[in-house]
């Protein structure tokens, strides 16, 4: 399934977001420009700002400030990527070297801080205190999610409940914030804002579930990162948690050791254990459930090309291959 037809419904808006991003990146400090431009030019799906644009139009917004809101979401997301790659020691993202691999950890962390602060400057310019409140809460939850993930790392006793708490805070919360501020910009009634909040949450969870499954079934060229990165970092994601719960004693011992120690020495055997216990199918089934819940939350919106695009985005989230 391609993202291109979905983007077409907001093509002019999407082009404007790109212009806003590049203009707002500008800094008098040369290194800030270099690192920030490297990250932004690295592409990616820009799914989060896309959701903001479509959600705003689906809620009836006819102005232009939603492009600024979309850029804010992308800046915060990019800041988290810079920090994540440092924490995880990653050297590949979107098929290229990470910024920390090129410029070092110090520059990556500091430019991430710059992007966070620039995002809040942009929020002030929107002049809507409720949006600042939503984004302040969201960034706080994202930071908590990072800490929770750190606590779960190398812990083979991590439960599904703890795993879902991490992916809600780390991933879904920003999707949720994006769709909520789109509704706020549109002046949507409380029930529509609540529906947008639910849509963003379920879309984000579905997206992350698929991302975690792809880590065990894709390849580096398709995925844009090193396969098995989660295992190498000792992260107990849902496919591993399911295999650990349902595997043979031998599989369980293998997986526990891999989570405790990290590393990829047994990647092939662990991937086989995940497959044999139905870990990927289980993860895909839960992702589909979340996607269906996202689509269901749109029922109260009036029919439009934008509502259809939101439905298609929920389908894309679970059918993508990278």
Secondary structure, 3 states (H helix, E strand, C coil): CCCHHHHHHHHHHHHHHHHHHHHHHCCCCHHHHHHHHHHHHCCCCCHHHHHHHHHHHHCCCCCCCHHHHHHHHHHHHHHHHHHHHHHHCCCEECCEECHHHHHCHHHHHHHHHHHHHHHHHHHHHHCCHHHHHHHHHHHHHHHHHHHHHHHHCCCCCCCHHHHHHHHHHHHHHHHHHHHHHHHHHCCCCHHHHHHHHHHHHHHHHHHHHHHHHHCCCCCHHHHCCCCCHHHHCCCCCHHHHHHHHHCCHHHHHHHHHHHHHCCCCCHHHHHHHHHHCCHHHHHHHHHHHHHHHHHHCCCCCCCCHHHHHHHHHHHHHHHCCC
